[in-house]
C-alpha cells in the first residue's frame, strides 16, 4: 500500500495556507469574470463543468496516491521508464499530494462551483425573470452536488481499483512538464536530501 510516514511539516502547513488563499482568489476571480464580466450563460456553464471536472480528477488522484504501491514504481524507475521516478515521488509524498488534491483543490473548487451556480442563477433570472429564483437556485445547487458526488464516487472506484496505473499516468504528465519547463516539484527535496547525505559523510 501507500506511504504511511507523514512528510507534513510546519513550513509546509504555512505554505499550504498561503497557497490555498491564492488559489481561492484566482478561482473566484475567474468564476466572477466568466459569470459577470462576459455575462454569457454558455461560457458560465462550460467553466462550471471545468471546475467540477477538476474537483473530481483531484479527488481521484488524491485517493489513488494513498493506495498506490512503491514496488512497481521502483522496478520501472530502475529501468528508467519515463514517469516512474515522478510517480514514486508522488507516493513517497502521499500525505502532501492527498492534502493538496483532496483538501485544497477539492474544497476550493467545491466552494467556487457553488458561487458560480449562484451567478448562473442570476444570469438566468435576467434572461427569464418569470422563473422562481428560489427553486432555480435549489435545483442548480442540487445538480452541482449530484455531479460532484457521483463523479467522486466513480473516481474513487477507479482510483482504488487501478491506483498504480493512475499515478503512473500522472507521473508521465509530470515528466513531460519537467522536460518542457525544467521544473520539478520534487527538485528541492532531492537537493536537500543530497545535502544531508553529504553532511553526514
N, C-alpha and C positions, 0 to 999 in steps of 0.2 A: 504494500500500500504506500501511500504518500509519506512525505517527511513530517514527523510529529514534533521536531525540535523547532521552537519558536525563534524567528530571526527579527522579531519586532523590538525596537529599541526606543528610548525616549526621543531621540533625534528623529527617528522615523515617524513617530506619532505627531511630532511638531510639523514635519514636512507634509504629512498627510492632511493635517488640519488646514494648513495654508493652501495646499493643492486642491482640497475639496472646495474651499471658498472660491478660488479662482475658476475652477471648473463649473461650479454652480452659477457664477456670474456670467461665464461665457455661454453656457447652455441657455440660461434665462434670456440673455440679450439676443441670442439667435432666434429663440422662440418668439420673443416680442417683435423682432424685426419681421419675421415671416407672417406673424398674425396681424400686427398693427400697421407697420410701415407699408408692406406690399398689399395688405388688405385683399388677399387672394385666397379664397377658400380651398382651391385645389392645392396650392403650394402649402397651405397650412396643414392639410390632411397628409400630404406627402412627407412633410417634415415630422408630423406626429408619428407616421409609420416608421420613419427612420429612427426616431427616438425610442420607440417601442422595440424595434429590432436590435438596437444597441443594448438595451436593457436585457433582452433575452439572451443575446450572444455573450454578454459579460457574465451573466449567471451561469451559462453553460461552461465557459472557460473556468470560472471560479470553482465550480463543483468538480470539474474534470481534474484540475490540478491537485486537488486534495486526495483524489482516488487513484491517480497515476502511479506507476511503479518505476523505480530507478533502473531496474535491471535491463530492460530492452534499450534504454537510452544510453546506458554505459557501454553496451555492446556496439550500438550504432556510432557513438562518439569515437570509440576505439577504431572503427573502420572509416572515420572521417566522413560520415554521412551528413550532408547539409541539413541543418535544423536540429540535429540531435544534441549538440552542446547547448544550444539555446533552450531546448525542451528540458534538458537536465537541470539547467539553472532555474527554470520556472518551478520545477518540482522541489528543488532544494530551498526555494523561497516561497513554498506553497502558501504559508500563512499570509505573507505580504500580498501575493498575487490574488488570493481569495478575498482579502480585505479590500483591495483596490477594485476588483471586478464586481464582487457581490455587494459590498457595502457602499463604497464611494460612487462608482459608476451606476450601480443598480439603484441606490437611493436617490441620487441626483436626477437620473432620467425618469424615475417614477414621479418625483415631485414636479419636474418640468412638464411631463406629459399631462399631469393634472391641470397645471396652469395653462398649458396650451389648449386643453379641452375647453376651459372657461372662455378663452379668447375666441375659439372657434364658435362657441355658442353665441357670443356677442355678435360675431360676423353674420351668423345665420339669422339672428334677430333683425339685423339691419336689412337683409335681403327679403326676409319674410316675417314681418312683425306680427303676423297672425298666429305664429307658433307660441306655445306657452313656454316661457323661458325656464321655469322651474323644472318641468318634466323633461324638457330638452337637455337641461344640464344633468339631470339624473340619468337619462338614457345614455348620453355620451360618456359620462363617468363610468357607468356600468359596463359599457362596451370596451372602454380602455382597460378596465380591470380584467375583463374576460380575456382579452387578447394577451395581456401581460401574464396572468396566472396560467392560462392554457399553454402559452409559449414556453414559460419556465418549466412547467410540468413535462412537456415533451423534451425540452432541453436537458432536464435532469435525467430523464430516462436514457437519452443518448450519451450523456457525459459519464454516467455510471456504467453503461454497457461498453463504451469504447473510449475510456479516458486516455489511454496511451496514444491512440490514433489522433484524437482531438489536440492533445498537447504537442504532438509531433507536427501537426498541421500548423499550429500557432508558432511553433519553433521555426518552421520553414519560412513563414512570413517574416518573423523577426530576423532571420538570417539574411533574407533578401533586403530588408530595410537597412540592416547593418552593413551589408555590402554596398548598397547605393549611397548611404549617408556617412558611413564610417562611425556611426554612433551605436553603442550598445548599452542598454540599461544596466548591465552587469559588469561593465568595464571597470568602474571604480572599485567595485567589490573585489574583483580579481586582483587589481593592483594592490589593494590594501592587504590582501592575503599574502601576496608575494613579499610585501614589505615585512609582514610579521614573520615569515619564514626566514628572511634574511637576518632580521633582528635576533631570532632565536639561535641562528648559527654563529 
